[in-house]
Amino acid sequence: MSSSGLTAYLDCFSGAGGDMLLAALVDAGLDPTLLTAEIDKLALPGLRLEFGEKTDQGIRGRHLTVHSPDGQMLRTLPVIADLLDRSPLSARVRERSLAVFAALARAEARVHGIAEEKVHFHEVGALDTIVDVVGTVFALESLGIHRLLCSPLPLGRGFVRCAHGLLPLPAPAVCELLRGVPSYGVELTEELVTPTAAALIATLADGFGPIPPMQIKATGYGAGSRQLGNGQPNMLRLLLGTSTLVAESQLVEVIETNLDDWSPEGFPFLCERLFAAGAVDVSLSPIQMKKGRPGFTLQVISPLAVAHPLKELLLSETTAIGLRFRREERRTLPRQPVLVATRWGEINAKRVDTPTGPVVHPEYEECRLLAIRAGVPLHEVYREVREQGRQLCRK
């Protein structure tokens, strides 16, 4: 998903279920008749969707009930793949729905020690879960949601009874599915995140963290079927709006190491390799280490998706034998390249939208080349670019 178009944020203050997610999307504006027509394309006999209203702790939301015949068949991943392939659903809905079911199959296979194609989904292969998965994927497409973000997920403790017997919470499949997803434990002996919801979020979400800067257009609440023991509303909140952020991650990984036996002359080469591999920023700071030896702290700011290869680069290109890393939030200002006309010719610069208005920033390499070509001092080029940039921003 790109950063253009609508942004949806899942506020999972009481966890998430597949039915809660789909009900929240309907409450945020999805036409339930369109959803029903889409689910009917699967040609599953005896299936009926009912969207009612439910109030929990004074908050009104939507609640989904899936009516289906008794004695449902147990489905494997190949069976579900064939069901999707034979349907007239759009190619994107089929592809993304299958990706969610494949994630479920991988998790169940790891937990139970069997091949993915042999996994019988039991509860998650039932018709209500097929509705949750296909319906959620369709809803995201239908509402024009191009970016899906999610809060950290609360995980309860205790046990849950399912087709396999009595399992500890969080359910083993949920733990597998939420690898790398920010989560935290709460003192509730109840299932807060279901395997279906975990698969949907882990597969479809573009990022995790607090509510992003956005102009909220709609809010939807999806109600769960149970009352939570501590009295808090058992609901999932969905915020739908537009964002003005640049297309870059606002949750990053900061990777650091201290070096006292590495020659810094290799730093420019290391920077080239790190930036080519996707690093956001690289810095080297002098420090004094143990036994009074001078050294350096090497720091890399990385998007989450490329953190592992950047760590491999650091361990390969330096003398580091260990790394520290942590996740941090950041805020970046919207910016775009602009062409500034100067007395010596046009030059590339960067327009940044600050809280007090737009500002044009000169780029060093561009200014250096222009100064050499025109035979003028570098500071004159900088001054000219800033002045012309101010005039450009007034237009």
C-alpha positions in Angstrom: 0.0 0.0 0.0 1.2 3.5 -0.7 0.9 6.6 1.5 -1.5 8.3 -0.8 -5.3 8.1 -0.5 -7.1 7.2 2.8 -5.4 6.0 5.9 -7.1 3.6 8.3 -5.9 3.2 11.9 -7.0 0.3 14.1 -7.2 1.3 17.7 -7.2 -2.1 19.4 -7.6 -1.0 23.0 -9.5 -4.2 23.8 -7.8 -6.5 21.2 -9.2 -7.5 17.9 -11.4 -10.2 16.3 -12.0 -10.8 12.6 -15.7 -10.0 13.1 -14.9 -6.8 15.1 -12.6 -5.6 12.3 -15.2 -6.2 9.6 -18.0 -4.6 11.7 -15.8 -1.5 12.3 -15.3 -1.1 8.6 -19.1 -1.3 8.0 -19.6 1.2 10.8 -17.0 3.5 9.2 -19.0 3.7 6.0 -18.9 0.4 4.0 -22.3 -0.4 2.5 -23.3 -3.8 4.0 -25.3 -4.6 0.8 -22.1 -4.3 -1.2 -20.3 -6.6 1.2 -23.1 -9.1 1.1 -23.0 -9.1 -2.7 -19.3 -9.7 -2.6 -19.5 -12.6 -0.1 -22.3 -14.2 -2.3 -19.7 -14.5 -5.1 -18.2 -17.4 -3.0 -21.3 -19.4 -3.6 -21.4 -20.8 -0.1 -24.9 -22.2 0.6 -26.9 -21.2 3.7 -24.7 -18.3 4.5 -26.3 -15.0 5.8 -24.7 -11.9 7.3 -26.5 -9.8 9.9 -25.1 -6.4 11.0 -26.8 -5.2 14.2 -26.1 -2.4 16.6 -24.6 -2.9 20.0 -23.9 -0.6 22.9 -21.0 -1.3 25.3 -20.2 1.1 28.2 -22.3 3.8 26.4 -20.4 3.4 23.1 -22.6 2.4 20.1 -21.0 0.2 17.5 -21.8 -2.5 14.9 -21.9 -6.2 15.6 -21.6 -8.9 13.0 -23.4 -12.3 13.2 -22.7 -14.9 10.5 -25.6 -17.4 10.1 -24.4 -20.6 8.6 -25.6 -24.2 8.4 -24.5 -26.8 11.0 -22.0 -29.5 10.2 -19.5 -27.4 8.3 -16.6 -29.2 6.5 -13.1 -28.9 7.7 -11.1 -27.0 5.1 -7.4 -27.1 4.3 -5.4 -24.3 2.6 -5.7 -26.0 -0.9 -9.5 -26.2 -0.4 -9.7 -22.6 0.4 -7.3 -21.6 -2.4 -9.6 -23.5 -4.8 -12.7 -21.8 -3.4 -11.1 -18.4 -4.0 -9.7 -19.3 -7.4 -13.1 -20.4 -8.7 -14.9 -17.3 -7.4 -15.5 -14.2 -9.5 -13.9 -12.0 -6.8 -11.3 -9.5 -8.1 -7.8 -10.7 -8.6 -6.5 -8.4 -5.8 -9.2 -9.6 -3.3 -8.4 -13.2 -4.1 -4.7 -12.7 -3.8 -4.7 -10.8 -0.5 -7.3 -13.1 1.1 -5.2 -16.1 0.2 -2.1 -14.5 1.7 -4.0 -14.2 5.0 -5.1 -17.8 5.0 -1.5 -18.8 4.0 -0.2 -17.0 7.1 -2.7 -18.9 9.3 -1.6 -22.2 7.7 2.0 -21.4 8.4 1.3 -20.5 12.0 -0.8 -23.7 12.6 1.8 -25.8 10.9 4.6 -24.5 13.1 2.5 -25.0 16.3 1.4 -28.5 15.5 4.4 -29.8 13.6 2.7 -30.7 10.4 2.9 -29.6 6.7 1.0 -26.5 5.8 -1.2 -28.2 3.2 -2.2 -30.8 5.8 -3.5 -28.2 8.3 -7.2 -28.5 9.1 -8.2 -25.0 10.1 -11.1 -26.1 12.3 -12.5 -22.8 13.7 -10.5 -20.6 11.3 -11.7 -22.7 8.3 -15.3 -22.2 9.2 -17.6 -20.0 7.2 -17.5 -17.1 9.6 -13.7 -16.8 9.3 -13.9 -16.9 5.5 -16.4 -14.0 5.7 -14.1 -12.1 8.1 -11.0 -12.5 5.8 -12.6 -12.0 2.4 -14.9 -9.3 3.7 -12.1 -7.3 5.4 -9.9 -7.4 2.3 -12.9 -6.3 0.1 -13.8 -3.5 2.6 -10.3 -2.1 2.5 -10.4 -2.0 -1.3 -14.0 -0.7 -1.5 -13.4 2.2 0.9 -10.2 3.2 -0.9 -7.9 2.6 2.1 -4.3 2.7 0.8 -2.6 2.6 4.2 -3.5 0.4 7.2 -1.9 1.2 10.5 -2.5 -0.5 13.8 -1.9 0.1 17.5 0.2 -2.3 19.6 -2.0 -5.3 20.5 -3.0 -6.2 24.1 -2.7 -9.9 24.9 -4.6 -11.6 27.7 -3.6 -14.7 29.7 -5.3 -17.9 30.9 -6.6 -20.6 28.6 -9.1 -21.1 25.8 -10.9 -24.2 24.7 -10.8 -25.0 21.0 -10.9 -27.9 18.6 -7.3 -28.9 19.7 -8.3 -28.9 23.4 -7.3 -26.4 26.2 -4.7 -24.0 24.9 -2.8 -21.3 26.8 -3.4 -17.6 26.0 -2.3 -15.9 23.9 -3.1 -18.9 21.6 0.0 -20.5 20.1 -1.0 -19.6 16.6 -1.4 -16.0 17.6 2.1 -15.9 19.1 3.4 -17.2 15.7 1.4 -14.7 13.7 2.5 -11.7 15.8 6.2 -12.2 15.4 7.6 -8.7 15.0 4.3 -7.0 15.8 4.3 -4.7 18.9 2.3 -6.3 21.7 1.9 -6.1 25.4 0.3 -8.2 28.2 -2.7 -7.2 30.3 -4.2 -8.7 33.4 -7.3 -10.2 31.8 -7.8 -14.0 31.7 -9.6 -13.8 28.3 -8.8 -14.1 24.6 -8.3 -10.6 23.3 -6.7 -11.2 19.9 -8.0 -14.1 17.8 -6.0 -16.0 15.2 -8.1 -14.6 12.4 -7.5 -11.0 13.5 -3.8 -11.7 14.1 -3.5 -13.1 10.6 -5.4 -10.1 9.0 -3.3 -7.5 10.9 0.1 -9.2 10.5 -0.6 -9.6 6.7 -2.3 -6.4 5.8 -1.0 -3.7 8.2 1.6 -1.3 6.8 2.9 -0.3 10.2 2.3 -0.1 14.0 2.4 2.6 16.6 0.4 5.5 17.9 -2.4 7.3 16.0 -0.6 9.1 13.0 -1.1 12.7 12.1 -4.3 12.6 10.1 -7.5 14.5 9.3 -10.2 12.1 10.6 -13.1 11.6 8.2 -15.0 8.8 9.9 -14.9 6.6 13.0 -16.2 3.1 13.2 -16.7 0.8 16.2 -16.8 -3.0 15.9 -18.3 -4.8 18.9 -17.2 -8.2 20.2 -19.6 -10.8 21.3 -18.5 -11.1 24.9 -18.4 -8.7 27.9 -14.9 -8.3 29.3 -14.3 -9.2 32.9 -13.0 -5.8 33.9 -15.9 -3.9 32.4 -14.0 -2.1 29.6 -15.8 -1.9 26.3 -15.1 -4.9 24.1 -14.7 -2.9 20.9 -12.3 -2.2 18.1 -12.1 1.4 16.9 -11.2 2.3 13.4 -10.2 5.8 12.4 -10.5 6.7 8.8 -8.9 9.8 7.3 -6.3 11.5 5.2 -2.7 12.0 6.0 -0.2 14.6 4.8 2.9 12.7 5.8 5.7 12.0 3.4 6.0 8.4 2.2 8.4 7.2 4.8 8.3 5.2 8.0 7.5 7.0 11.2 8.6 3.9 13.3 12.3 3.2 12.8 14.9 0.9 14.3 18.0 2.6 15.8 21.1 0.3 15.5 24.3 1.2 17.4 27.7 -0.2 18.2 30.9 1.1 20.0 34.2 0.6 18.2 37.7 1.1 19.5 39.6 -1.1 17.0 38.2 0.1 13.7 39.8 2.6 11.3 37.3 5.4 10.5 38.8 5.8 7.0 36.3 3.1 5.9 33.4 5.2 7.1 32.6 6.8 3.7 32.5 3.4 2.0 30.4 2.0 4.8 27.9 4.9 4.5 27.6 4.2 0.7 26.7 0.6 1.4 24.3 1.4 4.2 22.4 4.0 2.3 22.3 1.8 -0.8 20.7 -0.9 1.4 18.0 1.5 2.7 19.4 3.3 5.8 17.7 6.6 6.7 20.7 8.1 8.4 24.2 7.1 9.5 26.4 8.9 12.1 29.8 8.4 13.8 30.5 10.1 17.1 33.9 10.0 19.0 33.8 8.6 22.6 36.2 7.5 25.2 36.0 3.8 26.0 37.3 1.5 28.7 40.9 1.7 29.7 40.9 5.3 28.3 41.0 4.2 24.7 39.4 6.5 22.1 36.7 5.0 20.0 33.5 5.7 18.1 29.8 5.2 18.4 28.4 4.1 15.0 24.6 4.7 14.7 22.3 3.7 11.9 18.6 4.7 11.6 16.7 2.1 9.7 13.2 1.4 8.4 12.0 -1.8 10.1 11.8 -3.7 6.8 15.6 -3.4 6.1 16.9 -3.5 9.7 18.3 -7.1 9.4 20.4 -6.7 6.2 21.8 -3.4 7.7 22.9 -5.3 10.8 24.5 -7.9 8.6 26.4 -5.1 6.8 27.6 -3.6 10.1 28.9 -6.9 11.3 30.6 -7.6 8.0 32.2 -4.2 7.2 33.3 -3.2 10.7 35.1 -4.9 13.6 31.9 -5.0 15.7 31.1 -8.2 17.4 27.8 -7.1 18.8 25.0 -4.5 18.1 22.4 -2.7 20.2 19.0 -1.9 18.6 15.7 -0.4 19.6 12.6 0.9 18.0 11.8 4.6 18.1 9.1 6.8 16.8 9.9 9.9 14.8 8.2 12.8 13.1 9.3 14.1 9.7 8.0 17.1 7.8 6.4 16.8 4.4 8.9 17.8 1.6 9.4 17.6 -2.1 12.1 18.5 -4.7 11.8 21.8 -6.4 13.8 23.6 -9.2 15.1 27.0 -8.2 16.1 29.6 -10.8 19.3 31.5 -9.9 21.4 34.0 -11.8 23.8 31.1 -12.7 21.1 28.7 -13.9 18.6 26.4 -12.4 19.4 24.2 -9.4 17.7 21.3 -7.5 16.6 22.1 -3.9 14.2 20.8 -1.3 10.9 22.5 -0.2 10.0 21.6 3.4 6.5 22.4 4.8 7.3 23.6 8.4 4.6 24.5 11.0 5.3 28.2 10.2 5.2 27.8 6.5 7.2 26.4 3.5 11.0 26.8 3.4 13.4 25.9 0.6 16.6 24.2 1.7 19.7 24.2 -0.6 21.4 20.9 -1.2 25.1 20.9 -0.6 26.2 18.8 -3.6 24.0 20.8 -6.0 25.4 24.1 -4.6 29.0 22.9 -4.7 28.7 21.9 -8.4 27.1 25.2 -9.3 29.7 27.2 -7.4 32.5 25.4 -9.3 30.8 25.8 -12.6 30.1 29.5 -12.1 33.4 30.3 -10.3 31.7 31.9 -7.3 32.0 31.4 -3.6 29.8 28.6 -2.1 28.1 30.9 0.4 26.9 33.1 -2.4 25.2 30.2 -4.1 23.5 29.3 -0.8 22.3 32.8 -0.3 20.9 33.0 -3.8 19.1 29.7 -3.5 17.5 30.7 -0.2 16.4 34.1 -1.5 14.9 32.7 -4.7 13.4 29.9 -2.6 11.5 32.5 -0.5 10.1 34.1 -3.5 9.1 30.7 -4.9 7.2 29.9 -1.7 5.3 33.1 -1.8 3.8 32.2 -5.2 
